Amino acid sequence: KPSILGDIELQVGNESFPVHKAVLRARAPVFWQKISGNDPYTYGKIVIKDSSFSNTNVRCFLNYLYSGEIEDKFSINTLYDLAHKYEIGTLKRDCALILASSLNLGSVCDILKLAYDCDDANLKQKAIAFAANHVNELLKTARWKALLLKYPMIGYDVMAISFSKK
């Protein structure tokens, strides 16, 4: 677990989280690059400027870096996004497994968006298969229509699988 004895700070908004360089070196290559001399603006602090990540999400993210466990399944979409952005392959894989196992009509649009945004072929395949099996129900929803306005390729991929089954 992160502690007050960290030797560097991870700052998100107005809050700072003490972390250990050794943990970042072992588990978070993007952060390690920032503090190992490749980023001249980092001195004892790493700043996350992305406002879409809350302090709670960052706490869960850091907990994973230290323990290898995902403690808050409710923020799994954001953890997956953090894992992708900061190249934490094990966290991304673990989140993808949870996301794939939680596919339902209420979650499939968000999961498809994540899978396409993060170019996760395995998660795409599972989410597309689920959507293809439930395409008639999805076609009636506003969320599906909104998703296809931004991501028409998802619709194409789902229909291609759906039609290939007939």
PyMOL CGO cylinders between C-alpha atoms (Angstrom):
from pymol import cmd
from pymol.cgo import CYLINDER

trace = [
    CYLINDER, 0.00, 0.00, 0.00, 1.17, 3.56, -0.61, 0.3, 1, 1, 1, 1, 1, 1,
    CYLINDER, 1.17, 3.56, -0.61, 2.43, 5.18, 2.56, 0.3, 1, 1, 1, 1, 1, 1,
    CYLINDER, 2.43, 5.18, 2.56, 3.64, 8.51, 3.89, 0.3, 1, 1, 1, 1, 1, 1,
    CYLINDER, 3.64, 8.51, 3.89, 7.18, 7.19, 3.54, 0.3, 1, 1, 1, 1, 1, 1,
    CYLINDER, 7.18, 7.19, 3.54, 7.20, 7.44, -0.25, 0.3, 1, 1, 1, 1, 1, 1,
    CYLINDER, 7.20, 7.44, -0.25, 10.18, 9.06, -1.89, 0.3, 1, 1, 1, 1, 1, 1,
    CYLINDER, 10.18, 9.06, -1.89, 8.22, 10.82, -4.66, 0.3, 1, 1, 1, 1, 1, 1,
    CYLINDER, 8.22, 10.82, -4.66, 4.74, 12.32, -4.99, 0.3, 1, 1, 1, 1, 1, 1,
    CYLINDER, 4.74, 12.32, -4.99, 2.06, 11.61, -7.56, 0.3, 1, 1, 1, 1, 1, 1,
    CYLINDER, 2.06, 11.61, -7.56, -0.12, 14.73, -7.81, 0.3, 1, 1, 1, 1, 1, 1,
    CYLINDER, -0.12, 14.73, -7.81, -3.68, 14.63, -9.11, 0.3, 1, 1, 1, 1, 1, 1,
    CYLINDER, -3.68, 14.63, -9.11, -5.49, 17.94, -8.94, 0.3, 1, 1, 1, 1, 1, 1,
    CYLINDER, -5.49, 17.94, -8.94, -4.87, 19.38, -5.50, 0.3, 1, 1, 1, 1, 1, 1,
    CYLINDER, -4.87, 19.38, -5.50, -4.03, 16.07, -3.83, 0.3, 1, 1, 1, 1, 1, 1,
    CYLINDER, -4.03, 16.07, -3.83, -0.62, 14.41, -3.65, 0.3, 1, 1, 1, 1, 1, 1,
    CYLINDER, -0.62, 14.41, -3.65, -0.01, 10.71, -3.08, 0.3, 1, 1, 1, 1, 1, 1,
    CYLINDER, -0.01, 10.71, -3.08, 3.34, 9.55, -1.69, 0.3, 1, 1, 1, 1, 1, 1,
    CYLINDER, 3.34, 9.55, -1.69, 4.74, 6.65, -3.72, 0.3, 1, 1, 1, 1, 1, 1,
    CYLINDER, 4.74, 6.65, -3.72, 8.01, 4.77, -3.97, 0.3, 1, 1, 1, 1, 1, 1,
    CYLINDER, 8.01, 4.77, -3.97, 10.28, 5.05, -6.98, 0.3, 1, 1, 1, 1, 1, 1,
    CYLINDER, 10.28, 5.05, -6.98, 11.04, 1.33, -6.73, 0.3, 1, 1, 1, 1, 1, 1,
    CYLINDER, 11.04, 1.33, -6.73, 7.35, 0.47, -7.19, 0.3, 1, 1, 1, 1, 1, 1,
    CYLINDER, 7.35, 0.47, -7.19, 7.06, 2.83, -10.16, 0.3, 1, 1, 1, 1, 1, 1,
    CYLINDER, 7.06, 2.83, -10.16, 10.20, 1.36, -11.69, 0.3, 1, 1, 1, 1, 1, 1,
    CYLINDER, 10.20, 1.36, -11.69, 8.89, -2.18, -11.35, 0.3, 1, 1, 1, 1, 1, 1,
    CYLINDER, 8.89, -2.18, -11.35, 5.25, -1.65, -12.26, 0.3, 1, 1, 1, 1, 1, 1,
    CYLINDER, 5.25, -1.65, -12.26, 4.75, 1.64, -14.11, 0.3, 1, 1, 1, 1, 1, 1,
    CYLINDER, 4.75, 1.64, -14.11, 7.19, 2.28, -16.97, 0.3, 1, 1, 1, 1, 1, 1,
    CYLINDER, 7.19, 2.28, -16.97, 5.57, 5.54, -18.11, 0.3, 1, 1, 1, 1, 1, 1,
    CYLINDER, 5.57, 5.54, -18.11, 5.91, 7.05, -14.65, 0.3, 1, 1, 1, 1, 1, 1,
    CYLINDER, 5.91, 7.05, -14.65, 9.42, 5.69, -14.29, 0.3, 1, 1, 1, 1, 1, 1,
    CYLINDER, 9.42, 5.69, -14.29, 10.48, 7.37, -17.53, 0.3, 1, 1, 1, 1, 1, 1,
    CYLINDER, 10.48, 7.37, -17.53, 9.20, 10.68, -16.15, 0.3, 1, 1, 1, 1, 1, 1,
    CYLINDER, 9.20, 10.68, -16.15, 11.39, 10.46, -13.05, 0.3, 1, 1, 1, 1, 1, 1,
    CYLINDER, 11.39, 10.46, -13.05, 14.47, 8.80, -14.50, 0.3, 1, 1, 1, 1, 1, 1,
    CYLINDER, 14.47, 8.80, -14.50, 15.73, 11.90, -16.26, 0.3, 1, 1, 1, 1, 1, 1,
    CYLINDER, 15.73, 11.90, -16.26, 13.75, 11.79, -19.49, 0.3, 1, 1, 1, 1, 1, 1,
    CYLINDER, 13.75, 11.79, -19.49, 11.32, 14.47, -18.31, 0.3, 1, 1, 1, 1, 1, 1,
    CYLINDER, 11.32, 14.47, -18.31, 13.12, 17.66, -17.23, 0.3, 1, 1, 1, 1, 1, 1,
    CYLINDER, 13.12, 17.66, -17.23, 9.96, 19.05, -15.58, 0.3, 1, 1, 1, 1, 1, 1,
    CYLINDER, 9.96, 19.05, -15.58, 9.75, 16.29, -12.97, 0.3, 1, 1, 1, 1, 1, 1,
    CYLINDER, 9.75, 16.29, -12.97, 11.56, 16.90, -9.70, 0.3, 1, 1, 1, 1, 1, 1,
    CYLINDER, 11.56, 16.90, -9.70, 10.25, 14.81, -6.83, 0.3, 1, 1, 1, 1, 1, 1,
    CYLINDER, 10.25, 14.81, -6.83, 6.73, 14.95, -8.20, 0.3, 1, 1, 1, 1, 1, 1,
    CYLINDER, 6.73, 14.95, -8.20, 4.73, 13.45, -11.04, 0.3, 1, 1, 1, 1, 1, 1,
    CYLINDER, 4.73, 13.45, -11.04, 1.66, 15.44, -12.03, 0.3, 1, 1, 1, 1, 1, 1,
    CYLINDER, 1.66, 15.44, -12.03, -1.37, 13.82, -13.68, 0.3, 1, 1, 1, 1, 1, 1,
    CYLINDER, -1.37, 13.82, -13.68, -3.17, 16.60, -15.53, 0.3, 1, 1, 1, 1, 1, 1,
    CYLINDER, -3.17, 16.60, -15.53, -6.03, 14.46, -16.87, 0.3, 1, 1, 1, 1, 1, 1,
    CYLINDER, -6.03, 14.46, -16.87, -9.14, 15.63, -15.01, 0.3, 1, 1, 1, 1, 1, 1,
    CYLINDER, -9.14, 15.63, -15.01, -11.11, 12.50, -15.92, 0.3, 1, 1, 1, 1, 1, 1,
    CYLINDER, -11.11, 12.50, -15.92, -9.26, 10.55, -13.23, 0.3, 1, 1, 1, 1, 1, 1,
    CYLINDER, -9.26, 10.55, -13.23, -10.56, 11.21, -9.73, 0.3, 1, 1, 1, 1, 1, 1,
    CYLINDER, -10.56, 11.21, -9.73, -8.50, 10.92, -6.57, 0.3, 1, 1, 1, 1, 1, 1,
    CYLINDER, -8.50, 10.92, -6.57, -10.46, 7.76, -5.72, 0.3, 1, 1, 1, 1, 1, 1,
    CYLINDER, -10.46, 7.76, -5.72, -9.50, 6.24, -9.07, 0.3, 1, 1, 1, 1, 1, 1,
    CYLINDER, -9.50, 6.24, -9.07, -5.85, 7.11, -8.51, 0.3, 1, 1, 1, 1, 1, 1,
    CYLINDER, -5.85, 7.11, -8.51, -5.95, 5.55, -5.02, 0.3, 1, 1, 1, 1, 1, 1,
    CYLINDER, -5.95, 5.55, -5.02, -7.31, 2.32, -6.54, 0.3, 1, 1, 1, 1, 1, 1,
    CYLINDER, -7.31, 2.32, -6.54, -4.66, 2.49, -9.26, 0.3, 1, 1, 1, 1, 1, 1,
    CYLINDER, -4.66, 2.49, -9.26, -1.87, 2.92, -6.70, 0.3, 1, 1, 1, 1, 1, 1,
    CYLINDER, -1.87, 2.92, -6.70, -3.32, 0.15, -4.56, 0.3, 1, 1, 1, 1, 1, 1,
    CYLINDER, -3.32, 0.15, -4.56, -3.01, -2.14, -7.58, 0.3, 1, 1, 1, 1, 1, 1,
    CYLINDER, -3.01, -2.14, -7.58, 0.59, -1.09, -8.19, 0.3, 1, 1, 1, 1, 1, 1,
    CYLINDER, 0.59, -1.09, -8.19, 1.44, -2.02, -4.60, 0.3, 1, 1, 1, 1, 1, 1,
    CYLINDER, 1.44, -2.02, -4.60, -0.75, -5.08, -4.05, 0.3, 1, 1, 1, 1, 1, 1,
    CYLINDER, -0.75, -5.08, -4.05, -1.68, -6.46, -7.46, 0.3, 1, 1, 1, 1, 1, 1,
    CYLINDER, -1.68, -6.46, -7.46, -5.33, -6.41, -6.38, 0.3, 1, 1, 1, 1, 1, 1,
    CYLINDER, -5.33, -6.41, -6.38, -8.29, -4.45, -7.70, 0.3, 1, 1, 1, 1, 1, 1,
    CYLINDER, -8.29, -4.45, -7.70, -10.20, -3.33, -4.63, 0.3, 1, 1, 1, 1, 1, 1,
    CYLINDER, -10.20, -3.33, -4.63, -12.94, -1.23, -6.27, 0.3, 1, 1, 1, 1, 1, 1,
    CYLINDER, -12.94, -1.23, -6.27, -14.74, -2.97, -9.12, 0.3, 1, 1, 1, 1, 1, 1,
    CYLINDER, -14.74, -2.97, -9.12, -17.09, 0.01, -9.51, 0.3, 1, 1, 1, 1, 1, 1,
    CYLINDER, -17.09, 0.01, -9.51, -14.32, 2.10, -11.08, 0.3, 1, 1, 1, 1, 1, 1,
    CYLINDER, -14.32, 2.10, -11.08, -13.12, -0.70, -13.36, 0.3, 1, 1, 1, 1, 1, 1,
    CYLINDER, -13.12, -0.70, -13.36, -13.68, 1.28, -16.59, 0.3, 1, 1, 1, 1, 1, 1,
    CYLINDER, -13.68, 1.28, -16.59, -11.52, 4.14, -15.34, 0.3, 1, 1, 1, 1, 1, 1,
    CYLINDER, -11.52, 4.14, -15.34, -8.87, 1.75, -13.98, 0.3, 1, 1, 1, 1, 1, 1,
    CYLINDER, -8.87, 1.75, -13.98, -8.76, 0.09, -17.40, 0.3, 1, 1, 1, 1, 1, 1,
    CYLINDER, -8.76, 0.09, -17.40, -8.29, 3.50, -19.02, 0.3, 1, 1, 1, 1, 1, 1,
    CYLINDER, -8.29, 3.50, -19.02, -5.52, 4.40, -16.53, 0.3, 1, 1, 1, 1, 1, 1,
    CYLINDER, -5.52, 4.40, -16.53, -3.84, 1.04, -17.16, 0.3, 1, 1, 1, 1, 1, 1,
    CYLINDER, -3.84, 1.04, -17.16, -3.89, 1.67, -20.90, 0.3, 1, 1, 1, 1, 1, 1,
    CYLINDER, -3.89, 1.67, -20.90, -2.71, 5.26, -20.67, 0.3, 1, 1, 1, 1, 1, 1,
    CYLINDER, -2.71, 5.26, -20.67, 0.16, 4.45, -18.31, 0.3, 1, 1, 1, 1, 1, 1,
    CYLINDER, 0.16, 4.45, -18.31, 1.04, 1.07, -19.87, 0.3, 1, 1, 1, 1, 1, 1,
    CYLINDER, 1.04, 1.07, -19.87, 0.35, -1.15, -16.87, 0.3, 1, 1, 1, 1, 1, 1,
    CYLINDER, 0.35, -1.15, -16.87, -0.20, -4.38, -18.80, 0.3, 1, 1, 1, 1, 1, 1,
    CYLINDER, -0.20, -4.38, -18.80, -1.14, -6.56, -15.84, 0.3, 1, 1, 1, 1, 1, 1,
    CYLINDER, -1.14, -6.56, -15.84, -3.77, -4.10, -14.62, 0.3, 1, 1, 1, 1, 1, 1,
    CYLINDER, -3.77, -4.10, -14.62, -5.16, -3.71, -18.13, 0.3, 1, 1, 1, 1, 1, 1,
    CYLINDER, -5.16, -3.71, -18.13, -5.41, -7.49, -18.48, 0.3, 1, 1, 1, 1, 1, 1,
    CYLINDER, -5.41, -7.49, -18.48, -7.04, -7.92, -15.06, 0.3, 1, 1, 1, 1, 1, 1,
    CYLINDER, -7.04, -7.92, -15.06, -9.53, -5.13, -15.77, 0.3, 1, 1, 1, 1, 1, 1,
    CYLINDER, -9.53, -5.13, -15.77, -10.33, -6.59, -19.20, 0.3, 1, 1, 1, 1, 1, 1,
    CYLINDER, -10.33, -6.59, -19.20, -11.14, -9.95, -17.59, 0.3, 1, 1, 1, 1, 1, 1,
    CYLINDER, -11.14, -9.95, -17.59, -13.53, -8.27, -15.16, 0.3, 1, 1, 1, 1, 1, 1,
    CYLINDER, -13.53, -8.27, -15.16, -15.08, -6.18, -17.93, 0.3, 1, 1, 1, 1, 1, 1,
    CYLINDER, -15.08, -6.18, -17.93, -15.59, -9.21, -20.18, 0.3, 1, 1, 1, 1, 1, 1,
    CYLINDER, -15.59, -9.21, -20.18, -17.21, -11.16, -17.34, 0.3, 1, 1, 1, 1, 1, 1,
    CYLINDER, -17.21, -11.16, -17.34, -19.57, -8.26, -16.61, 0.3, 1, 1, 1, 1, 1, 1,
    CYLINDER, -19.57, -8.26, -16.61, -20.90, -7.83, -20.15, 0.3, 1, 1, 1, 1, 1, 1,
    CYLINDER, -20.90, -7.83, -20.15, -24.62, -7.14, -20.17, 0.3, 1, 1, 1, 1, 1, 1,
    CYLINDER, -24.62, -7.14, -20.17, -27.01, -4.92, -22.10, 0.3, 1, 1, 1, 1, 1, 1,
    CYLINDER, -27.01, -4.92, -22.10, -26.29, -2.02, -19.75, 0.3, 1, 1, 1, 1, 1, 1,
    CYLINDER, -26.29, -2.02, -19.75, -22.49, -2.24, -19.97, 0.3, 1, 1, 1, 1, 1, 1,
    CYLINDER, -22.49, -2.24, -19.97, -21.75, -3.42, -23.50, 0.3, 1, 1, 1, 1, 1, 1,
    CYLINDER, -21.75, -3.42, -23.50, -21.69, 0.07, -25.07, 0.3, 1, 1, 1, 1, 1, 1,
    CYLINDER, -21.69, 0.07, -25.07, -19.16, 1.38, -22.55, 0.3, 1, 1, 1, 1, 1, 1,
    CYLINDER, -19.16, 1.38, -22.55, -17.05, -1.75, -22.84, 0.3, 1, 1, 1, 1, 1, 1,
    CYLINDER, -17.05, -1.75, -22.84, -17.04, -1.61, -26.65, 0.3, 1, 1, 1, 1, 1, 1,
    CYLINDER, -17.04, -1.61, -26.65, -15.97, 2.05, -26.50, 0.3, 1, 1, 1, 1, 1, 1,
    CYLINDER, -15.97, 2.05, -26.50, -13.11, 1.18, -24.14, 0.3, 1, 1, 1, 1, 1, 1,
    CYLINDER, -13.11, 1.18, -24.14, -12.03, -1.80, -26.22, 0.3, 1, 1, 1, 1, 1, 1,
    CYLINDER, -12.03, -1.80, -26.22, -11.92, 0.28, -29.41, 0.3, 1, 1, 1, 1, 1, 1,
    CYLINDER, -11.92, 0.28, -29.41, -10.30, 3.31, -27.77, 0.3, 1, 1, 1, 1, 1, 1,
    CYLINDER, -10.30, 3.31, -27.77, -7.60, 1.12, -26.21, 0.3, 1, 1, 1, 1, 1, 1,
    CYLINDER, -7.60, 1.12, -26.21, -7.30, -1.21, -29.21, 0.3, 1, 1, 1, 1, 1, 1,
    CYLINDER, -7.30, -1.21, -29.21, -7.82, -4.33, -27.10, 0.3, 1, 1, 1, 1, 1, 1,
    CYLINDER, -7.82, -4.33, -27.10, -8.47, -7.10, -29.63, 0.3, 1, 1, 1, 1, 1, 1,
    CYLINDER, -8.47, -7.10, -29.63, -9.50, -9.70, -27.05, 0.3, 1, 1, 1, 1, 1, 1,
    CYLINDER, -9.50, -9.70, -27.05, -11.96, -7.43, -25.24, 0.3, 1, 1, 1, 1, 1, 1,
    CYLINDER, -11.96, -7.43, -25.24, -13.29, -6.22, -28.61, 0.3, 1, 1, 1, 1, 1, 1,
    CYLINDER, -13.29, -6.22, -28.61, -13.91, -9.79, -29.70, 0.3, 1, 1, 1, 1, 1, 1,
    CYLINDER, -13.91, -9.79, -29.70, -15.83, -10.68, -26.53, 0.3, 1, 1, 1, 1, 1, 1,
    CYLINDER, -15.83, -10.68, -26.53, -17.87, -7.46, -26.52, 0.3, 1, 1, 1, 1, 1, 1,
    CYLINDER, -17.87, -7.46, -26.52, -18.67, -7.74, -30.24, 0.3, 1, 1, 1, 1, 1, 1,
    CYLINDER, -18.67, -7.74, -30.24, -19.79, -11.35, -29.78, 0.3, 1, 1, 1, 1, 1, 1,
    CYLINDER, -19.79, -11.35, -29.78, -22.05, -10.31, -26.90, 0.3, 1, 1, 1, 1, 1, 1,
    CYLINDER, -22.05, -10.31, -26.90, -23.48, -7.39, -28.89, 0.3, 1, 1, 1, 1, 1, 1,
    CYLINDER, -23.48, -7.39, -28.89, -24.04, -9.61, -31.95, 0.3, 1, 1, 1, 1, 1, 1,
    CYLINDER, -24.04, -9.61, -31.95, -25.99, -12.06, -29.80, 0.3, 1, 1, 1, 1, 1, 1,
    CYLINDER, -25.99, -12.06, -29.80, -28.15, -9.22, -28.46, 0.3, 1, 1, 1, 1, 1, 1,
    CYLINDER, -28.15, -9.22, -28.46, -28.29, -6.95, -31.49, 0.3, 1, 1, 1, 1, 1, 1,
    CYLINDER, -28.29, -6.95, -31.49, -32.10, -6.83, -31.62, 0.3, 1, 1, 1, 1, 1, 1,
    CYLINDER, -32.10, -6.83, -31.62, -32.29, -5.53, -28.04, 0.3, 1, 1, 1, 1, 1, 1,
    CYLINDER, -32.29, -5.53, -28.04, -29.42, -3.09, -28.57, 0.3, 1, 1, 1, 1, 1, 1,
    CYLINDER, -29.42, -3.09, -28.57, -30.94, -1.58, -31.70, 0.3, 1, 1, 1, 1, 1, 1,
    CYLINDER, -30.94, -1.58, -31.70, -33.81, -0.28, -29.56, 0.3, 1, 1, 1, 1, 1, 1,
    CYLINDER, -33.81, -0.28, -29.56, -31.59, 1.67, -27.14, 0.3, 1, 1, 1, 1, 1, 1,
    CYLINDER, -31.59, 1.67, -27.14, -30.52, 5.30, -27.28, 0.3, 1, 1, 1, 1, 1, 1,
    CYLINDER, -30.52, 5.30, -27.28, -27.07, 4.37, -25.91, 0.3, 1, 1, 1, 1, 1, 1,
    CYLINDER, -27.07, 4.37, -25.91, -26.43, 2.05, -28.86, 0.3, 1, 1, 1, 1, 1, 1,
    CYLINDER, -26.43, 2.05, -28.86, -27.49, 4.71, -31.35, 0.3, 1, 1, 1, 1, 1, 1,
    CYLINDER, -27.49, 4.71, -31.35, -25.28, 7.31, -29.65, 0.3, 1, 1, 1, 1, 1, 1,
    CYLINDER, -25.28, 7.31, -29.65, -22.33, 4.90, -29.64, 0.3, 1, 1, 1, 1, 1, 1,
    CYLINDER, -22.33, 4.90, -29.64, -22.69, 4.21, -33.37, 0.3, 1, 1, 1, 1, 1, 1,
    CYLINDER, -22.69, 4.21, -33.37, -22.77, 7.92, -34.19, 0.3, 1, 1, 1, 1, 1, 1,
    CYLINDER, -22.77, 7.92, -34.19, -19.26, 8.23, -32.75, 0.3, 1, 1, 1, 1, 1, 1,
    CYLINDER, -19.26, 8.23, -32.75, -18.00, 4.73, -33.58, 0.3, 1, 1, 1, 1, 1, 1,
    CYLINDER, -18.00, 4.73, -33.58, -19.63, 3.49, -36.79, 0.3, 1, 1, 1, 1, 1, 1,
    CYLINDER, -19.63, 3.49, -36.79, -17.01, 0.74, -37.11, 0.3, 1, 1, 1, 1, 1, 1,
    CYLINDER, -17.01, 0.74, -37.11, -18.44, -0.93, -34.01, 0.3, 1, 1, 1, 1, 1, 1,
    CYLINDER, -18.44, -0.93, -34.01, -21.80, -1.22, -35.74, 0.3, 1, 1, 1, 1, 1, 1,
    CYLINDER, -21.80, -1.22, -35.74, -20.15, -2.67, -38.83, 0.3, 1, 1, 1, 1, 1, 1,
    CYLINDER, -20.15, -2.67, -38.83, -18.18, -5.22, -36.79, 0.3, 1, 1, 1, 1, 1, 1,
    CYLINDER, -18.18, -5.22, -36.79, -21.21, -6.28, -34.76, 0.3, 1, 1, 1, 1, 1, 1,
    CYLINDER, -21.21, -6.28, -34.76, -23.40, -6.63, -37.86, 0.3, 1, 1, 1, 1, 1, 1,
    CYLINDER, -23.40, -6.63, -37.86, -20.70, -8.61, -39.67, 0.3, 1, 1, 1, 1, 1, 1,
    CYLINDER, -20.70, -8.61, -39.67, -20.61, -11.14, -36.83, 0.3, 1, 1, 1, 1, 1, 1,
    CYLINDER, -20.61, -11.14, -36.83, -24.39, -11.12, -36.48, 0.3, 1, 1, 1, 1, 1, 1,
    CYLINDER, -24.39, -11.12, -36.48, -24.95, -11.79, -40.18, 0.3, 1, 1, 1, 1, 1, 1,
    CYLINDER, -24.95, -11.79, -40.18, -22.24, -14.45, -40.35, 0.3, 1, 1, 1, 1, 1, 1,
    CYLINDER, -22.24, -14.45, -40.35, -24.18, -16.48, -37.76, 0.3, 1, 1, 1, 1, 1, 1,
    CYLINDER, -24.18, -16.48, -37.76, -27.27, -16.62, -39.98, 0.3, 1, 1, 1, 1, 1, 1,
]
cmd.load_cgo(trace, "trace")
